[in-house]
């Protein structure tokens, strides 16, 4: 414990090489961004810097070296692959860590858009069978997924059953 309390007192400086390595990784991960994924944020950049600094402290270094940055990047990569993978797409998606994967958010948006278009301006109740068939036509939903989404949206109060087997948006 004395070792740790002594190590906590030091404040190693980030070397140019370590800074470049971290920035290179951060920019690389930012460029991966696509419509289907939420990528790294400045918060993760800060986390990499803090992990690098913590490793340098633990090893009693005066400077955070490139090796420390590489280890921190390795830790972040491992965390993303273990906890940040969208099970639906198999891709790294930080939305998973923030509650909902981006692929699911876009699927829910599609669900609501289809319902809205079927309701029309008069907000006519949409019959379940027709709604499920329309969702299947998008090729993003199977029949089972469509029915599961209907039940889920009912539970979340995003839609309501205006009469048995007919739905409207809230």
NUROZA-423645 format. One record per residue (C-alpha): residue number from 1; residue in three letters; chain; y, z, x. Coordinates in Angstrom, 2 decimals, always signed. Layout:
N
   drenlum   lotor   lumfi         Y         Z         X
       NUM     ALA       A         Y         Z         X
...
***
This chain:
170
   drenlum   lotor   lumfi         Y         Z         X
         1     UNK       A     +0.00     +0.00     +0.00
         2     UNK       A     +2.35     +0.62     +2.92
         3     UNK       A     +1.70     -2.93     +4.07
         4     UNK       A     +2.64     -4.33     +0.65
         5     UNK       A     +5.79     -2.25     +0.32
         6     UNK       A     +6.83     -3.35     +3.82
         7     UNK       A     +6.06     -6.99     +2.99
         8     UNK       A     +8.13     -6.77     -0.22
         9     UNK       A    +11.24     -5.89     +1.80
        10     UNK       A    +11.25     -9.14     +3.78
        11     UNK       A    +12.98    -12.21     +2.41
        12     UNK       A    +11.78    -15.30     +4.25
        13     UNK       A    +13.96    -18.41     +4.15
        14     UNK       A    +12.71    -21.75     +2.88
        15     UNK       A    +12.38    -24.28     +5.71
        16     UNK       A    +13.50    -27.87     +5.23
        17     UNK       A     +9.88    -29.10     +5.42
        18     UNK       A     +8.71    -26.65     +2.73
        19     UNK       A    +11.68    -27.53     +0.53
        20     UNK       A    +10.92    -31.26     +0.87
        21     UNK       A     +7.23    -30.71     +0.09
        22     UNK       A     +8.04    -28.73     -3.07
        23     UNK       A    +10.68    -31.22     -4.19
        24     UNK       A     +8.34    -34.16     -3.54
        25     UNK       A     +5.62    -32.55     -5.70
        26     UNK       A     +8.09    -31.67     -8.45
        27     UNK       A     +9.53    -35.19     -8.61
        28     UNK       A     +6.05    -36.70     -8.56
        29     UNK       A     +5.01    -34.53    -11.52
        30     UNK       A     +8.22    -35.32    -13.42
        31     UNK       A     +7.53    -39.06    -13.06
        32     UNK       A     +4.09    -38.66    -14.63
        33     UNK       A     +5.79    -37.93    -17.93
        34     UNK       A     +4.80    -40.11    -20.83
        35     UNK       A     +5.18    -39.96    -24.57
        36     UNK       A     +1.84    -38.21    -24.87
        37     UNK       A     +2.52    -35.43    -22.34
        38     UNK       A     +4.94    -32.67    -21.56
        39     UNK       A     +5.21    -32.36    -17.77
        40     UNK       A     +6.64    -29.84    -15.33
        41     UNK       A     +9.96    -28.18    -16.02
        42     UNK       A    +12.47    -26.52    -13.69
        43     UNK       A    +10.69    -23.27    -14.52
        44     UNK       A     +7.54    -24.52    -12.76
        45     UNK       A     +9.67    -25.60     -9.79
        46     UNK       A    +11.01    -22.07     -9.56
        47     UNK       A     +7.45    -20.73     -9.79
        48     UNK       A     +6.31    -22.86     -6.86
        49     UNK       A     +9.22    -21.60     -4.76
        50     UNK       A     +8.43    -17.99     -5.68
        51     UNK       A     +4.71    -18.42     -4.89
        52     UNK       A     +5.57    -20.00     -1.53
        53     UNK       A     +7.91    -17.14     -0.73
        54     UNK       A     +5.34    -14.54     -1.80
        55     UNK       A     +2.71    -16.05     +0.49
        56     UNK       A     +5.14    -16.07     +3.42
        57     UNK       A     +6.00    -12.42     +2.73
        58     UNK       A     +2.34    -11.46     +2.56
        59     UNK       A     +1.74    -13.10     +5.93
        60     UNK       A     +4.87    -11.36     +7.33
        61     UNK       A     +6.66    -14.61     +8.13
        62     UNK       A    +10.40    -15.00     +8.59
        63     UNK       A    +10.34    -18.50     +7.12
        64     UNK       A     +8.54    -20.18     +4.23
        65     UNK       A     +6.70    -23.01     +5.96
        66     UNK       A     +5.21    -26.26     +4.65
        67     UNK       A     +1.75    -24.65     +4.67
        68     UNK       A     +3.00    -21.94     +2.26
        69     UNK       A     +4.43    -24.61     -0.03
        70     UNK       A     +1.13    -26.54     +0.05
        71     UNK       A     -0.80    -23.40     -0.95
        72     UNK       A     +1.61    -22.72     -3.82
        73     UNK       A     +1.28    -26.33     -5.00
        74     UNK       A     -2.51    -26.00     -4.82
        75     UNK       A     -2.34    -22.86     -6.99
        76     UNK       A     -0.12    -24.58     -9.57
        77     UNK       A     -2.41    -27.64     -9.63
        78     UNK       A     -5.46    -25.42    -10.14
        79     UNK       A     -3.74    -23.54    -12.95
        80     UNK       A     -2.73    -26.78    -14.68
        81     UNK       A     -6.24    -28.18    -14.46
        82     UNK       A     -7.80    -24.95    -15.76
        83     UNK       A     -5.33    -23.98    -18.47
        84     UNK       A     -3.04    -26.94    -19.06
        85     UNK       A     -5.51    -29.62    -20.06
        86     UNK       A     -5.27    -31.03    -23.56
        87     UNK       A     -8.87    -30.98    -24.80
        88     UNK       A     -8.17    -33.98    -27.07
        89     UNK       A     -6.92    -36.31    -24.31
        90     UNK       A     -8.34    -34.67    -21.18
        91     UNK       A     -4.93    -35.01    -19.51
        92     UNK       A     -2.75    -32.29    -18.03
        93     UNK       A     -0.18    -31.40    -20.69
        94     UNK       A     +2.07    -28.37    -20.37
        95     UNK       A     +2.48    -28.40    -24.13
        96     UNK       A     -0.95    -26.73    -24.20
        97     UNK       A     +0.56    -23.73    -22.40
        98     UNK       A     +3.55    -23.74    -24.74
        99     UNK       A     +1.54    -23.66    -27.95
       100     UNK       A     +0.64    -27.19    -29.03
       101     UNK       A     -0.35    -30.20    -26.96
       102     UNK       A     +1.96    -33.21    -27.20
       103     UNK       A     -0.88    -35.37    -28.58
       104     UNK       A     -1.30    -32.96    -31.49
       105     UNK       A     +2.43    -32.83    -32.18
       106     UNK       A     +2.54    -36.63    -32.37
       107     UNK       A     -0.53    -36.65    -34.65
       108     UNK       A     +1.13    -34.14    -36.99
       109     UNK       A     +4.27    -36.28    -37.03
       110     UNK       A     +2.19    -39.34    -37.94
       111     UNK       A     +0.49    -37.34    -40.71
       112     UNK       A     +3.86    -36.36    -42.22
       113     UNK       A     +5.26    -39.89    -41.84
       114     UNK       A     +2.30    -41.41    -43.71
       115     UNK       A     +2.67    -38.83    -46.49
       116     UNK       A     +6.41    -39.47    -46.71
       117     UNK       A     +5.94    -43.24    -46.99
       118     UNK       A     +3.26    -42.84    -49.67
       119     UNK       A     +5.45    -40.44    -51.69
       120     UNK       A     +8.31    -42.92    -51.70
       121     UNK       A    +11.83    -42.10    -52.85
       122     UNK       A    +10.59    -40.60    -56.13
       123     UNK       A     +8.40    -38.07    -54.29
       124     UNK       A     +5.31    -39.09    -56.25
       125     UNK       A     +2.28    -36.86    -55.64
       126     UNK       A     -0.16    -38.58    -53.28
       127     UNK       A     -3.82    -38.68    -54.27
       128     UNK       A     -6.11    -37.23    -51.56
       129     UNK       A     -8.57    -40.14    -51.30
       130     UNK       A     -5.79    -42.71    -50.92
       131     UNK       A     -4.02    -40.48    -48.38
       132     UNK       A     -7.18    -40.04    -46.29
       133     UNK       A     -7.79    -43.82    -46.34
       134     UNK       A     -4.20    -44.46    -45.24
       135     UNK       A     -4.57    -41.96    -42.37
       136     UNK       A     -7.81    -43.66    -41.30
       137     UNK       A     -5.99    -47.02    -41.19
       138     UNK       A     -3.73    -45.65    -38.44
       139     UNK       A     -6.89    -45.31    -36.28
       140     UNK       A     -5.66    -41.91    -35.08
       141     UNK       A     -7.69    -40.00    -37.70
       142     UNK       A    -11.31    -40.01    -38.77
       143     UNK       A    -12.03    -39.09    -42.39
       144     UNK       A    -13.07    -35.59    -41.35
       145     UNK       A     -9.96    -35.10    -39.18
       146     UNK       A     -7.73    -36.28    -42.01
       147     UNK       A     -9.27    -33.79    -44.44
       148     UNK       A     -9.01    -31.00    -41.83
       149     UNK       A     -5.33    -31.83    -41.26
       150     UNK       A     -4.70    -31.70    -45.02
       151     UNK       A     -6.27    -28.22    -45.21
       152     UNK       A     -4.36    -27.12    -42.12
       153     UNK       A     -1.01    -28.39    -43.40
       154     UNK       A     -1.67    -26.62    -46.70
       155     UNK       A     -2.30    -23.36    -44.81
       156     UNK       A     +0.84    -23.87    -42.73
       157     UNK       A     +2.80    -24.63    -45.93
       158     UNK       A     +3.99    -28.01    -44.61
       159     UNK       A     +2.56    -29.66    -47.73
       160     UNK       A     +1.57    -28.35    -51.15
       161     UNK       A     -0.93    -29.34    -53.82
       162     UNK       A     +1.18    -30.35    -56.82
       163     UNK       A     -1.93    -30.86    -58.96
       164     UNK       A     -5.62    -30.78    -58.01
       165     UNK       A     -6.28    -33.40    -55.33
       166     UNK       A     -2.61    -34.53    -55.10
       167     UNK       A     -0.17    -33.58    -52.34
       168     UNK       A     +3.55    -33.55    -51.61
       169     UNK       A     +5.68    -32.57    -48.63
       170     UNK       A     +7.46    -29.22    -48.84
***
